[in-house]
């Protein structure tokens, strides 16, 4: 490089350095440029002129300006991201896990209870469970289930808050009292009266119920979402299929995700405006039902909109549910009318009385069966006496049948009725007492499978009276029977077959009627094989006690005396002035009509 070139480059460098030094912007000019750049970015984010003015003012007076996150991320901008963490509250009955994501209850453990395989009993847990409010905030759909809340814990009081902006937030407050199965749940919407649009907000609750009992068929059979209108009755969705129902007949007091022996209920003290419930049967092993509730709460745009609610988490023990109020005990299936009244006002009080002695539940069922049989003994005696009369009359009935001929059944029946009338025998006398006993017998069919007290209680070889006892497990499902054979169900079936044999001997049944009675016990074997051992144990005891009753009655009833009494009635002249019963009058009218039709 020659001297002239070097001199030229040196002069150019001096000129550039001087230009940067003498023409650089002042501090005021740099500050103004930064403010202009921020204003342009806020305009692009859609911030109003008022907010721009406040931002410019704050920027001019603060060296490190704080820009509202709403301008960059939308509603609840600071709550859209975070790190998930859990908060636990517990007492003697419950262990509840709260998550800051959604500010919701993610898991509930019922203390003192175990699953059929000995694990802690968890009502629901996992990502399939959702709980939150659906809000339309500043024109954008927000689900609080996706927001990150800030927890504040004080003992068993936990407050979860998701901030919208200064003095504007959504707050969930939980309170668990000592020795309680209820969790107070309050929702507070503060400073959002100009942000949330519409006159109602939607509360969504989804939960997948996990298998708790050995018999998954029983859990399916007795699990369903329940609900109650504010001034109405308790009802439920299907227990056997997928179903969705709109609840629009009035305010709804509560909804409940009921499992066989446990339930999770949400109670609104002022009631939900309306809503919908849905149940689905999942195909994933270990899952019983999927429930979904979408309930609407009224929104009146108050500066502090508050909703008082509470959860119930616990057992479906009738007395425990009744103590909670709100008719929650009606979730326990006591059967159809009139069976539920028999169970609720007769069977259950007697059971609770016996339970007060602290006996084993096998002994309580035994005592309950004895009391039932004693109460029904007059009807049993009358039924047996009527069947004995029919047995004594059988030779004469056979003579009538041989005389008239089998080809004229109408005339045979007419002659039978004449014989019954002369002998003073009611052909339905053996059936009516049995029909009167039927409601009590059928009531136990609903009572024992839904009785929480029997859960995981053992007796003899039966480890759990609330489910079937496995005498033999086949490993594969056999049609009509299933994958196991219950010993108590087998004993019940054998005792029923023996009782049928003796009943046929007493009544003198012949022909098809003699064999029809043997079909029903075999059907019961297939039906009741998967039902609770406590139910089959009761039926087995009832059969044994019926044998005992019939043995004693047979000692008291003399067929020769019955025959002599019948002959006296036949010899007695007919009293035409005696008022006939409606039943007898209808029989006489029927006979006349048949005779006229024959002529």
C-alpha positions in Angstrom: 0.0 0.0 0.0 1.5 3.4 -1.0 1.5 6.5 1.1 -1.4 8.3 -0.7 -3.8 5.3 -0.2 -2.9 4.9 3.5 -3.4 8.7 4.1 -6.9 8.5 2.4 -8.1 5.6 4.5 -6.9 7.2 7.7 -8.8 10.4 7.0 -12.0 8.4 6.2 -11.8 6.6 9.6 -11.4 10.0 11.4 -14.5 11.4 9.6 -16.7 8.3 10.5 -15.6 8.4 14.2 -16.4 12.1 14.4 -19.8 11.6 12.8 -20.8 8.9 15.4 -19.7 11.1 18.2 -21.2 14.4 17.1 -24.5 13.1 15.6 -25.5 10.4 18.2 -29.2 10.8 19.7 -29.6 12.3 23.1 -31.1 10.4 26.1 -34.5 12.0 25.6 -34.5 11.0 21.9 -33.7 7.3 22.8 -36.4 7.2 25.4 -39.0 8.6 23.0 -38.1 6.1 20.4 -38.6 3.2 22.8 -42.0 4.5 23.8 -43.0 4.8 20.2 -41.9 1.2 19.5 -44.0 -0.2 22.5 -47.1 1.8 21.5 -46.9 0.3 18.0 -46.7 -3.2 19.4 -49.6 -2.6 21.8 -51.7 -1.4 18.9 -51.0 -4.6 17.0 -52.2 -6.6 20.1 -55.5 -4.8 20.0 -55.2 -2.7 23.2 -57.6 0.2 23.6 -56.6 3.8 23.5 -57.1 4.2 27.2 -54.8 1.4 28.0 -52.2 2.9 25.5 -52.4 6.2 27.4 -51.8 4.5 30.8 -49.0 2.5 29.3 -47.3 5.6 27.9 -47.7 7.3 31.3 -46.2 4.4 33.2 -43.4 4.1 30.7 -42.5 7.8 31.0 -42.3 7.6 34.8 -40.7 4.2 35.3 -37.3 3.1 34.3 -38.4 -0.6 34.0 -41.9 -0.4 32.6 -44.3 -3.4 33.4 -46.3 -4.3 30.4 -49.7 -6.1 31.0 -49.5 -9.7 29.9 -53.1 -9.5 28.6 -51.7 -7.4 25.7 -49.5 -10.2 24.6 -51.2 -13.5 25.6 -55.0 -12.7 25.9 -57.3 -13.3 28.9 -55.7 -14.9 31.9 -52.3 -14.5 30.2 -50.2 -15.2 33.2 -52.2 -18.3 34.1 -51.9 -20.0 30.8 -48.5 -21.5 31.6 -46.9 -22.9 34.7 -45.6 -25.9 36.4 -48.1 -28.4 37.8 -47.9 -29.1 41.6 -50.2 -30.7 44.1 -51.6 -29.7 47.5 -53.0 -32.3 50.0 -55.7 -31.9 52.6 -56.9 -34.7 54.8 -58.8 -35.7 57.9 -59.8 -39.0 59.5 -62.1 -40.0 56.5 -60.6 -38.5 53.4 -57.2 -37.8 51.7 -57.8 -35.2 48.9 -55.2 -34.2 46.3 -55.6 -30.7 44.7 -53.8 -29.6 41.6 -52.8 -26.1 40.8 -53.6 -26.9 37.1 -57.3 -26.2 37.0 -57.4 -25.6 40.8 -59.3 -28.8 41.0 -59.6 -32.1 43.0 -57.6 -34.7 41.0 -57.8 -37.6 43.5 -59.9 -38.7 46.4 -58.9 -41.6 48.8 -61.5 -42.9 51.2 -59.6 -43.8 54.4 -60.3 -47.0 56.2 -61.5 -48.7 53.0 -59.7 -51.0 50.6 -60.3 -52.4 47.2 -61.0 -56.1 46.7 -57.3 -56.7 46.2 -56.2 -54.8 49.3 -55.2 -51.5 47.7 -56.1 -48.0 49.0 -59.6 -47.1 47.8 -59.3 -44.2 45.2 -62.6 -42.9 43.9 -61.1 -41.3 40.8 -57.6 -40.2 39.7 -55.7 -39.4 36.5 -55.9 -37.2 33.5 -59.3 -38.5 32.4 -60.9 -36.5 35.3 -61.7 -32.9 34.6 -63.4 -30.2 36.5 -63.8 -26.5 35.6 -65.8 -23.5 34.5 -66.3 -22.7 30.8 -66.1 -18.9 30.6 -66.4 -16.5 27.6 -63.9 -13.9 28.7 -63.1 -10.9 26.4 -64.5 -12.8 23.4 -62.3 -15.8 24.0 -63.5 -19.3 25.3 -61.6 -20.1 28.6 -61.8 -23.4 30.5 -60.4 -23.1 34.0 -59.4 -26.7 33.8 -56.5 -25.5 31.6 -55.4 -22.5 33.8 -52.6 -22.6 36.4 -53.9 -21.4 39.8 -51.9 -20.1 42.7 -52.6 -22.2 45.9 -52.7 -20.8 49.4 -53.0 -23.3 52.1 -54.0 -22.7 55.7 -54.6 -26.0 57.5 -57.4 -27.8 55.7 -58.4 -24.6 54.0 -57.0 -24.2 50.5 -57.6 -21.2 48.1 -56.8 -21.5 44.4 -56.7 -18.3 42.4 -56.2 -17.7 38.7 -55.5 -14.0 38.0 -57.0 -12.2 35.0 -55.5 -8.8 35.8 -55.3 -6.4 38.7 -58.1 -7.2 41.2 -59.7 -9.6 38.8 -59.5 -13.3 39.2 -61.3 -16.7 39.5 -61.0 -18.3 42.9 -61.8 -21.8 44.1 -61.9 -22.3 47.9 -61.9 -25.7 49.6 -62.6 -26.5 53.2 -62.4 -30.0 54.8 -63.7 -30.2 58.4 -62.5 -32.8 60.9 -64.3 -36.2 60.8 -66.4 -35.2 57.8 -67.0 -36.6 54.3 -68.0 -33.2 52.9 -65.7 -30.7 51.3 -67.1 -27.1 51.2 -66.5 -25.7 47.7 -67.0 -22.0 47.0 -66.5 -20.4 43.6 -65.7 -16.6 43.5 -65.6 -14.6 40.3 -64.1 -11.2 41.3 -63.8 -8.1 39.1 -64.9 -9.9 36.0 -68.3 -8.3 35.6 -67.2 -6.4 32.4 -65.2 -9.3 31.1 -67.4 -12.4 31.2 -70.3 -12.2 28.7 -73.7 -14.0 28.9 -76.1 -14.7 31.7 -74.8 -18.1 32.7 -71.6 -20.0 33.0 -71.1 -23.7 32.5 -69.6 -26.1 35.0 -68.1 -29.3 33.6 -67.2 -32.4 35.6 -65.9 -35.6 34.0 -64.7 -38.6 35.9 -63.8 -42.2 35.2 -64.7 -44.6 38.0 -62.2 -47.4 38.8 -63.0 -51.0 39.7 -63.3 -51.4 43.5 -65.0 -54.8 43.9 -64.2 -58.3 42.8 -67.4 -58.6 40.7 -67.1 -56.1 37.9 -70.6 -57.2 36.7 -72.1 -56.2 40.1 -70.4 -52.8 39.9 -71.8 -52.2 36.4 -75.2 -53.4 37.7 -75.4 -50.9 40.6 -73.4 -47.9 39.2 -75.0 -44.9 37.5 -75.1 -41.1 37.6 -77.9 -39.8 39.9 -79.5 -36.4 40.2 -82.2 -34.6 42.1 -84.3 -31.6 41.2 -84.6 -28.9 43.9 -88.3 -29.8 44.6 -88.4 -33.2 43.0 -87.5 -36.9 43.4 -84.1 -38.6 42.9 -83.6 -40.3 39.6 -80.7 -41.8 37.6 -79.5 -42.7 34.1 -79.2 -46.2 32.7 -77.0 -48.8 34.5 -76.6 -51.0 31.5 -76.0 -48.8 28.5 -74.6 -45.5 27.3 -77.1 -42.7 27.8 -77.3 -38.9 27.9 -80.1 -36.9 29.4 -81.0 -33.2 29.4 -82.0 -31.9 32.8 -84.4 -29.0 32.1 -87.4 -29.6 34.3 -86.3 -27.1 36.9 -83.4 -26.3 39.2 -81.1 -29.2 40.0 -80.1 -29.7 43.7 -77.3 -32.1 43.1 -75.6 -34.6 40.8 -73.8 -37.7 41.9 -71.3 -40.1 40.3 -72.5 -43.2 42.1 -70.6 -46.4 42.1 -71.7 -49.7 43.8 -70.6 -48.9 47.3 -69.2 -45.4 47.0 -70.2 -42.1 45.5 -68.9 -38.6 44.7 -71.6 -36.0 44.8 -71.7 -32.2 44.0 -74.4 -30.3 45.8 -75.4 -26.7 44.8 -77.1 -24.9 47.7 -78.9 -22.5 45.4 -79.3 -25.1 42.6 -78.1 -25.4 39.1 -80.3 -23.7 36.4 -80.2 -26.7 34.1 -77.7 -29.2 32.8 -77.1 -32.6 31.2 -75.7 -35.9 32.4 -74.0 -38.6 30.4 -72.8 -42.1 31.2 -70.6 -44.3 29.0 -69.4 -47.9 29.6 -65.6 -47.9 28.9 -63.8 -50.8 27.3 -60.5 -50.3 29.2 -59.9 -53.0 31.8 -60.3 -51.8 35.4 -62.7 -49.0 34.5 -66.3 -49.2 35.5 -68.1 -46.2 34.1 -67.4 -42.8 32.5 -69.6 -39.9 33.8 -69.9 -36.4 32.5 -72.0 -33.6 34.0 -72.5 -30.2 32.4 -74.4 -27.8 34.7 -75.3 -24.2 34.3 -74.9 -21.6 37.0 -76.6 -18.2 36.7 -74.3 -15.2 36.2 -75.7 -11.7 37.1 -72.4 -9.7 36.5 -71.8 -8.8 40.1 -68.4 -7.4 41.1 -68.0 -10.5 43.4 -70.1 -13.3 42.0 -70.1 -16.2 44.5 -71.5 -19.8 44.4 -71.7 -22.0 47.4 -71.4 -25.7 46.8 -70.1 -28.8 48.5 -68.8 -32.2 47.6 -69.6 -35.5 49.3 -67.0 -38.3 49.0 -67.6 -41.5 50.8 -69.6 -44.7 51.2 -73.1 -45.5 50.1 -74.1 -46.7 53.6 -77.7 -45.7 54.0 -77.3 -44.1 57.4 -74.2 -42.2 56.3 -75.9 -40.8 53.2 -79.0 -39.9 55.1 -76.9 -37.9 57.6 -75.7 -35.7 54.8 -79.2 -34.5 53.9 -80.5 -33.6 50.5 -82.0 -37.1 50.1 -78.7 -38.6 49.1 -79.7 -41.9 50.7 -82.1 -42.5 47.8 -79.1 -43.4 45.7 -79.2 -46.8 47.6 -81.3 -49.0 45.4 -84.0 -50.5 47.7 -86.0 -51.9 44.8 -89.2 -50.9 43.0 -92.5 -49.9 44.6 -93.6 -51.4 47.0 -90.3 -53.3 47.7 -88.4 -50.1 48.5 -90.9 -49.2 51.3 -90.7 -52.8 52.7 -86.9 -52.5 52.8 -86.7 -49.0 54.1 -89.4 -49.1 56.8 -89.3 -52.8 57.8 -86.2 -54.7 56.8 -83.6 -52.0 57.4 -84.8 -50.9 60.9 -84.8 -54.6 62.0 -81.3 -55.1 60.5 -80.0 -51.9 62.3 -81.5 -53.2 65.5 -79.7 -56.5 65.2 -76.6 -54.7 64.1 -76.5 -52.9 67.4 -75.6 -56.1 69.2 -72.2 -56.2 67.5 -72.7 -59.7 66.1 -71.0 -61.2 63.0 -73.1 -60.3 59.9 -73.6 -64.0 59.2 -75.4 -64.3 62.6 -77.3 -61.1 61.9 -78.7 -62.5 58.6 -79.5 -65.8 60.5 -81.5 -63.8 63.2 -83.1 -61.7 60.5 -84.3 -64.8 58.7 -85.8 -66.3 61.9 -87.7 -63.1 62.7 -89.0 -63.0 59.1 -90.2 -66.6 59.2 -91.9 -66.1 62.6 -93.7 -63.0 61.2 -94.9 -65.0 58.2 -95.7 -68.2 60.0 -99.5 -67.6 60.1 -99.5 -67.2 56.3 -97.3 -70.3 56.0 -99.7 -72.3 58.1 -102.7 -71.2 56.1 -101.0 -72.0 52.9 -100.0 -75.5 54.1 -103.5 -76.2 55.4 -105.0 -75.2 52.1 -102.6 -77.5 50.2 -103.5 -80.3 52.6 -107.2 -79.9 51.8 -106.5 -80.1 48.1 -104.5 -83.2 48.7 -107.3 -84.8 50.6 -109.8 -83.9 47.8 -107.5 -85.3 45.1 -109.1 -88.8 45.0 -112.6 -87.3 44.5 -111.2 -85.0 41.8 -109.7 -88.0 40.0 -113.1 -89.7 40.1 -114.7 -86.6 38.6 -112.1 -86.5 35.9 -112.6 -90.2 35.1 -116.4 -89.8 35.0 -116.6 -86.7 32.9 -113.7 -87.6 30.6 -110.5 -85.6 29.7 -111.9 -84.5 26.4 -114.2 -82.0 28.1 -111.9 -79.8 30.4 -114.5 -77.1 30.8 -117.0 -79.4 32.3 -114.3 -81.0 34.5 -113.5 -77.5 35.9 -117.1 -76.9 36.6 -117.4 -80.1 38.5 -114.3 -79.2 40.4 -115.7 -75.9 41.4 -118.9 -77.6 42.7 -116.8 -79.9 44.7 -114.8 -77.0 46.2 -118.0 -75.2 47.1 -119.5 -78.2 48.8 -116.3 -79.0 50.7 -115.7 -75.4 51.7 -112.3 -75.3 50.1 -110.8 -72.3 48.4 -108.6 -73.5 45.5 -106.6 -70.3 45.7 -106.1 -70.7 49.5 -102.6 -72.0 49.0 -101.5 -69.3 46.5 -102.8 -66.2 48.3 -100.6 -66.6 51.4 -97.6 -67.2 49.2 -98.4 -64.1 47.2 -98.6 -62.0 50.4 -95.1 -63.3 51.4 -93.6 -62.5 48.0 -92.9 -58.8 48.6 -90.8 -59.6 51.6 -89.0 -62.4 49.8 -88.3 -60.2 46.8 -87.3 -57.2 48.9 -84.2 -59.1 50.1 -83.2 -59.5 46.5 -82.5 -55.7 46.4 -81.6 -55.3 50.1 -78.5 -57.5 50.4 -76.7 -56.6 47.2 -76.9 -52.9 48.1 -76.1 -53.3 51.8 -72.7 -51.6 52.4 -72.4 -53.2 55.9 -71.7 -56.6 54.2 -68.8 -55.3 52.2 -65.6 -57.3 53.0 -67.3 -59.0 56.0 -66.5 -62.7 56.2 -68.5 -65.7 57.6 -67.5 -69.3 57.5 -65.7 -69.9 54.1 -67.2 -66.7 52.6 -64.6 -64.0 52.7 -66.9 -61.3 51.5 -70.6 -61.4 52.0 -71.2 -58.6 49.5 -69.9 -60.6 46.5 -69.9 -64.2 45.4 -67.8 -66.9 47.0 -65.5 -68.8 44.6 -65.9 -72.5 45.3 -64.6 -73.4 41.8 -63.0 -71.0 39.3 -63.0 -72.3 35.7 -60.6 -69.8 34.1 -63.0 -69.4 31.2 -66.6 -68.2 30.9 -69.1 -71.0 30.6 -72.5 -70.1 29.2 -75.2 -69.6 31.8 -72.8 -70.1 34.7 -69.9 -67.7 34.2 -66.2 -68.2 35.1 -66.8 -69.6 38.6 -69.2 -71.6 40.8 -70.5 -70.3 44.1 -70.8 -72.9 46.8 -73.5 -71.0 48.7 -75.5 -70.7 45.5 -75.1 -74.4 44.9 -76.4 -75.1 48.5 -79.3 -72.8 48.0 -80.2 -74.5 44.7 -80.1 -78.0 46.2 -82.2 -76.9 49.2 -84.8 -75.3 46.8 -85.0 -78.5 44.8 -85.6 -80.5 48.0 -88.2 -78.0 49.1 -90.0 -78.3 45.8 -90.1 -82.1 46.1 -91.8 -81.9 49.5 -94.2 -79.2 48.4 -95.3 -81.5 45.5 -95.9 -84.2 48.1 -98.0 -81.9 50.2 -100.0 -80.5 47.4 -100.3 -83.7 45.4 -99.2 -82.0 42.2 -99.1 -84.2 39.1 -98.3 -83.9 35.4 -96.6 -80.8 34.1 -97.1 -78.9 37.4 -95.0 -81.5 39.2 -92.0 -80.8 37.1 -92.3 -77.0 36.5 -91.2 -76.4 40.1 -87.9 -78.1 39.4 -87.0 -75.7 36.5 -86.9 -72.5 38.5 -84.2 -73.5 41.0 -81.9 -74.5 38.1 -82.6 -71.0 36.5 -81.8 -69.4 39.8 -78.4 -71.2 39.9 -77.4 -69.4 36.7 -78.8 -66.0 37.8 -77.7 -65.9 41.4 -74.2 -67.5 40.9 -72.6 -64.0 40.5 -74.8 -62.4 43.2 -73.6 -61.7 46.8 -73.0 -64.7 49.0 -75.1 -63.0 51.7 -78.1 -63.1 49.5 -77.7 -66.8 48.7 -77.0 -67.5 52.3 -80.3 -65.9 53.2 -82.3 -67.9 50.7 -80.5 -71.1 51.9 -81.5 -70.3 55.5 -85.1 -69.5 54.5 -85.4 -72.9 52.8 -84.0 -74.7 55.9 -86.4 -72.9 58.1 -89.3 -73.6 55.8 -88.5 -77.3 56.1 -88.7 -76.9 59.9 -92.0 -75.0 59.7 -93.5 -77.6 57.5 -92.4 -80.4 59.7 -94.0 -78.8 62.7 -97.2 -77.9 60.8 -97.4 -81.5 59.5 -97.3 -82.7 63.1 -100.2 -80.3 63.9 -102.3 -81.1 60.8 -104.1 -84.4 60.7 -105.3 -85.5 57.2 -108.1 -87.7 58.6 -109.5 -84.7 60.6 -109.3 -82.6 57.5 -111.2 -85.3 55.5 -113.9 -85.6 58.1 -114.3 -81.8 58.2 -114.7 -81.8 54.4 -117.3 -84.5 54.5 -119.3 -82.5 57.1 -119.2 -79.5 54.9 -120.4 -81.5 52.0 -123.3 -83.0 54.0 -124.4 -79.6 55.3 -127.4 -78.2 53.4 -126.6 -75.2 51.3 -127.6 -71.9 52.9 -129.0 -69.9 50.0 -129.5 -66.9 52.2 -125.8 -66.7 53.0 -124.2 -63.9 51.3 -121.8 -65.0 48.6 -118.3 -63.6 48.3 -117.5 -61.6 45.1 -115.1 -64.4 44.1 -117.7 -67.1 44.5 -120.3 -65.0 42.7 -117.9 -64.6 39.7 -117.3 -68.4 39.7 -121.1 -69.0 39.6 -121.6 -66.5 36.8 -118.7 -68.1 34.9 -120.3 -71.5 35.2 -123.7 -70.3 34.0 -122.1 -68.6 31.0 -120.2 -71.8 30.1 -123.4 -73.9 30.4 -125.3 -71.5 28.2 -122.5 -71.4 25.6 -122.5 -75.2 25.5 -126.3 -75.4 25.0 
